[in-house]
């Protein structure tokens, strides 16, 4: 549950307001990493070498071989009372493949969610659609909120008097599961969590409710199990059977065989039998990725391995998960850098 990082995740709009610092295991940042220095963004490789010069006023991670960037300076739109960000997409050489035109997210399964920018106040608010990797609009802007494509489907939502209903569309834009849920998640391992009648359950890709909506809260399936809240948090399998009884005050999904759980006011890690493998002793944690997990203790973040040994000492103000051998860390005051698994900086913290 680390604090949100500038590059850790770009959540789909409401895009900037999704769960803090939960790394997305299906999203590979690619061989280049976005960095910022003196208000300009560019990209480095794993050695810390600048591969694409620091020249953008905004830059997201690479996904599917492309990254969204905003060239030039940001402008302010007084009608909408916010900065104008118009993303284009570059490839790994820095060539602009899709010209700047949208407020954009990252590509997932070949499509990226975009908001086509228009100056001034919009009575109905901005709408979101999807482009392909050539920049062609394949699903016209028509939704108030969208997630990212996962397993061929994406959760979309339209608001009605501030109370929207969500459903799922495919890559052609066809509604395959009607907009009927008060909230929903993305598909993972063939199932998606949905909220109906004030409770959470799970549907398959036909929209059939395969696990009844009876839980207070629910996560998404990973490694065959999912965390659900029934008073307290426990874990069920795909048949809906409770395999780890509700006993935790908070819980997250399994990653690399272990899951973060909170008990007695502290965080630790359990295995799939529910056995506490790493005792609850941390103020905050993140999931294991590439064999390490970020943990907060004594007011600072460091990294442990699966035995609970502190591999990189707790010294950071914030710390994200490792991907492709590097992790983004902060030493405070907005100073961000990248470290390798030895804790060595490949990009020193800068603002």
C-alpha positions in Angstrom: 0.0 0.0 0.0 2.7 2.5 -0.8 2.0 6.1 -1.5 1.3 6.9 -5.1 4.2 7.6 -7.4 4.2 9.9 -10.4 5.2 7.0 -12.6 4.0 4.0 -10.6 0.6 3.9 -12.2 -1.5 6.1 -14.4 -5.1 5.2 -13.4 -7.9 5.5 -15.8 -9.8 8.7 -15.3 -11.3 9.5 -12.7 -8.0 8.3 -14.1 -5.8 9.8 -11.5 -7.9 8.5 -8.6 -7.4 4.8 -8.3 -6.0 2.7 -5.5 -2.7 4.2 -4.4 0.5 2.5 -5.4 -0.8 -0.9 -6.3 1.5 -2.0 -9.1 -0.2 -3.6 -12.1 1.4 -7.0 -12.7 0.1 -7.2 -16.2 1.8 -4.0 -17.2 5.4 -4.2 -18.2 7.0 -0.8 -18.3 9.3 -2.0 -21.1 13.1 -1.4 -21.5 12.9 2.4 -20.9 12.0 4.3 -17.8 10.5 7.8 -17.6 12.5 10.3 -15.5 12.1 14.0 -14.7 14.7 16.7 -14.2 14.1 20.5 -13.9 10.5 20.0 -15.0 11.3 18.1 -18.2 10.7 14.4 -18.8 12.7 11.9 -20.9 13.6 8.2 -20.8 16.6 6.2 -19.5 17.6 2.6 -19.9 18.4 0.1 -17.1 21.9 1.5 -16.8 20.6 5.0 -16.2 21.7 6.2 -19.6 19.5 8.9 -21.2 18.1 7.3 -24.4 15.3 9.8 -25.2 16.3 13.4 -24.2 14.5 15.2 -21.4 12.3 17.4 -23.5 8.6 16.7 -22.6 6.4 18.4 -20.0 4.7 15.0 -19.3 5.6 11.4 -20.0 4.1 8.1 -19.1 5.5 4.5 -19.1 6.1 2.5 -22.2 3.5 -0.1 -22.9 3.0 -2.2 -26.1 6.1 -0.3 -27.4 4.6 3.2 -27.2 4.5 5.9 -24.5 2.3 8.9 -24.1 4.2 12.2 -24.0 3.3 15.9 -24.0 5.7 18.0 -26.0 6.1 21.7 -25.4 4.9 23.6 -22.4 1.6 23.1 -20.6 -1.1 25.7 -21.1 -4.0 26.7 -18.8 -7.6 26.5 -19.9 -9.6 29.0 -17.8 -12.9 27.6 -19.0 -12.2 24.1 -17.5 -9.9 25.5 -14.8 -7.1 23.1 -15.5 -3.9 22.6 -17.4 -4.1 21.5 -21.0 -2.3 18.2 -21.6 -2.3 16.9 -25.1 -0.5 13.6 -25.4 1.1 12.1 -28.5 2.8 8.7 -28.6 6.4 8.0 -29.2 8.2 4.7 -29.9 11.3 3.4 -28.3 13.5 5.5 -30.6 11.7 8.7 -29.6 9.9 9.0 -32.9 6.4 10.6 -32.7 4.1 7.9 -34.0 0.8 9.4 -33.0 0.7 13.3 -33.0 -0.3 15.1 -29.8 -4.1 15.5 -29.7 -5.5 13.7 -26.6 -5.4 13.4 -22.9 -4.2 9.8 -23.0 -3.4 6.7 -21.0 -1.2 3.8 -21.7 -1.8 1.0 -24.3 -3.3 -2.2 -23.0 -3.9 -5.1 -25.4 -3.4 -2.8 -28.4 -5.8 0.0 -27.4 -5.4 3.2 -25.3 -8.1 5.2 -23.6 -8.1 8.9 -24.8 -10.1 12.0 -24.1 -10.2 14.2 -27.2 -9.5 17.7 -25.9 -11.7 20.7 -26.6 -11.2 24.1 -25.1 -13.8 25.5 -22.8 -16.5 24.2 -20.5 -18.4 21.1 -21.6 -21.9 20.8 -20.2 -21.9 17.0 -20.4 -18.3 16.8 -19.4 -15.4 15.2 -21.5 -16.0 11.7 -23.0 -13.6 8.8 -23.4 -12.9 6.5 -26.3 -10.1 4.2 -27.5 -7.5 4.5 -30.2 -5.3 1.8 -31.8 -1.6 2.0 -32.3 -1.9 3.8 -35.6 -3.9 6.6 -33.8 -7.2 5.6 -35.4 -10.2 6.1 -33.2 -11.7 2.6 -33.0 -14.2 3.3 -30.2 -15.5 6.9 -30.4 -15.5 9.0 -27.2 -18.8 8.4 -25.5 -18.1 7.2 -21.9 -17.7 9.3 -18.8 -15.3 6.8 -17.2 -13.3 3.9 -18.6 -10.8 1.4 -17.3 -8.2 -0.5 -19.3 -8.7 -3.5 -21.5 -8.1 -6.8 -19.8 -8.8 -10.2 -21.3 -10.5 -8.6 -24.3 -13.0 -6.5 -22.3 -13.1 -3.1 -20.6 -15.3 -1.7 -17.9 -17.0 1.5 -19.0 -19.4 3.8 -17.1 -21.8 6.6 -17.8 -23.0 8.9 -15.1 -26.6 9.8 -14.6 -27.2 12.5 -12.0 -23.9 11.6 -10.4 -24.9 7.9 -10.1 -23.5 5.9 -13.0 -24.0 2.4 -14.2 -21.1 0.3 -15.5 -20.8 -2.6 -17.9 -18.3 -4.0 -20.4 -17.5 -3.5 -24.1 -15.3 -5.5 -26.4 -12.6 -4.1 -28.7 -15.1 -3.3 -31.4 -17.0 -1.1 -29.0 -19.9 -3.5 -28.7 -21.6 -3.7 -25.3 -21.3 -7.3 -24.3 -22.4 -7.0 -20.7 -25.0 -4.2 -20.2 -24.3 -1.2 -18.1 -26.1 -2.3 -15.0 -23.5 -2.3 -12.1 -23.0 0.4 -9.6 -19.3 -0.5 -9.6 -17.1 -3.1 -11.2 -13.5 -4.2 -11.7 -11.5 -5.5 -14.6 -11.5 -9.1 -15.7 -8.7 -11.3 -14.3 -8.4 -15.1 -14.7 -11.8 -15.1 -16.5 -13.8 -13.3 -13.8 -14.6 -9.7 -12.7 -15.8 -8.3 -9.5 -19.1 -6.3 -9.8 -21.3 -4.5 -7.3 -25.0 -4.8 -7.4 -27.6 -4.3 -4.7 -24.9 -2.9 -2.4 -22.9 -6.1 -2.4 -20.0 -7.5 -4.5 -19.9 -10.8 -6.5 -18.2 -12.1 -9.6 -19.3 -12.5 -13.2 -17.8 -14.4 -16.1 -17.4 -13.0 -19.6 -21.0 -13.8 -20.6 -22.2 -11.6 -17.7 -23.4 -14.6 -15.7 -23.1 -14.2 -11.9 -20.9 -17.2 -11.0 -20.2 -16.1 -7.4 -23.2 -14.5 -5.8 -23.1 -10.8 -4.8 -22.9 -11.2 -1.0 -19.6 -9.5 0.0 -19.0 -6.1 1.4 -15.9 -5.6 -0.7 -13.9 -7.6 -3.2 -10.6 -7.6 -5.1 -9.6 -9.2 -8.3 -8.5 -12.8 -8.8 -4.8 -13.5 -8.9 -3.2 -16.9 -8.7 -6.5 -18.6 -8.3 -7.7 -16.7 -5.2 -9.3 -13.4 -4.4 -9.7 -11.4 -1.2 -13.3 -10.6 -0.1 -14.7 -8.8 2.9 -17.4 -10.4 4.9 -17.0 -8.5 8.1 -13.3 -9.1 7.9 -11.2 -10.1 4.9 -10.6 -13.6 3.8 -9.9 -15.4 0.5 -12.2 -17.5 -1.8 -11.4 -19.7 -4.8 -13.2 -19.6 -8.2 -16.0 -21.8 -6.9 -16.8 -19.3 -4.2 -15.5 -21.5 -1.5 -13.8 -19.7 1.4 -10.3 -21.2 1.6 -8.8 -18.7 4.0 -11.4 -17.6 6.6 -12.1 -13.9 7.2 -9.7 -12.8 9.9 -7.8 -9.8 8.5 -8.6 -6.1 8.9 -7.3 -5.5 5.3 -5.9 -7.7 2.6 -4.6 -7.6 -1.0 -4.2 -10.1 -3.8 -1.6 -12.8 -4.2 1.6 -12.1 -6.1 4.4 -14.6 -6.4 2.7 -16.9 -3.9 2.3 -14.4 -1.1 -0.4 -11.8 -0.1 -0.3 -8.7 2.0 -2.6 -8.8 5.0 -3.1 -6.5 8.0 -3.7 -7.8 11.5 -3.1 -6.2 14.8 -2.5 -2.8 13.1 0.5 -4.1 11.2 1.1 -5.6 7.7 2.6 -9.0 6.9 2.5 -11.7 4.3 0.6 -15.0 4.1 0.8 -18.0 1.7 -2.1 -19.7 0.0 -2.8 -21.9 3.0 -3.3 -18.8 5.1 -0.1 -19.3 7.1 1.7 -16.1 8.1 5.1 -16.4 6.4 6.4 -12.9 7.2 5.0 -11.7 10.5 2.8 -8.6 10.7 5.3 -6.0 11.6 5.3 -3.3 9.0 3.4 0.0 8.8 2.8 -0.4 5.1 3.7 -2.8 2.4 3.5 -3.5 -1.4 3.2 -6.8 -3.2 6.1 -9.0 -4.2 7.4 -8.4 -7.7 10.7 -9.8 -9.0 11.3 -11.4 -5.6 11.2 -8.2 -3.5 8.5 -6.2 -1.8 8.6 -2.6 -0.5 7.9 -2.3 3.2 7.6 0.7 5.5 9.1 0.5 9.0 10.3 3.3 11.3 8.9 5.9 8.9 11.0 4.8 6.0 10.6 2.4 3.1 13.0 -0.4 2.2 12.8 -3.8 0.5 12.6 -7.4 1.8 12.8 -10.8 0.2 10.4 -13.7 0.6 12.1 -14.8 3.8 11.5 -11.4 5.3 15.1 -10.4 5.2 15.7 -6.7 4.6 17.7 -6.6 1.4 17.7 -2.8 0.9 17.6 -0.9 4.1 14.6 1.3 5.0 15.8 4.7 3.9 13.3 6.1 1.4 10.4 8.5 1.7 8.5 6.5 -0.8 9.2 3.3 -2.8 7.5 1.6 -5.7 7.8 -2.1 -6.8 10.5 -3.5 -9.0 9.9 -3.9 -12.7 12.5 -4.9 -15.2 15.1 -4.8 -12.5 14.6 -1.2 -11.4 12.4 0.5 -8.8 11.4 4.2 -8.4 12.1 5.7 -5.0 11.8 9.1 -3.4 13.9 10.8 -0.8 11.3 13.5 -0.2 10.6 17.0 -1.5 9.5 15.5 -4.8 13.0 14.1 -5.5 12.6 10.8 -7.4 15.2 8.3 -8.6 15.7 4.7 -9.7 17.6 2.0 -7.9 18.6 -1.5 -8.9 18.2 -4.6 -6.8 21.5 -3.9 -5.0 20.1 -0.6 -3.9 22.4 1.3 -6.1 21.1 4.4 -7.9 21.1 4.2 -11.7 19.3 7.6 -11.7 20.0 9.8 -8.7 17.0 11.5 -7.1 16.2 14.7 -8.8 13.2 17.0 -9.0 
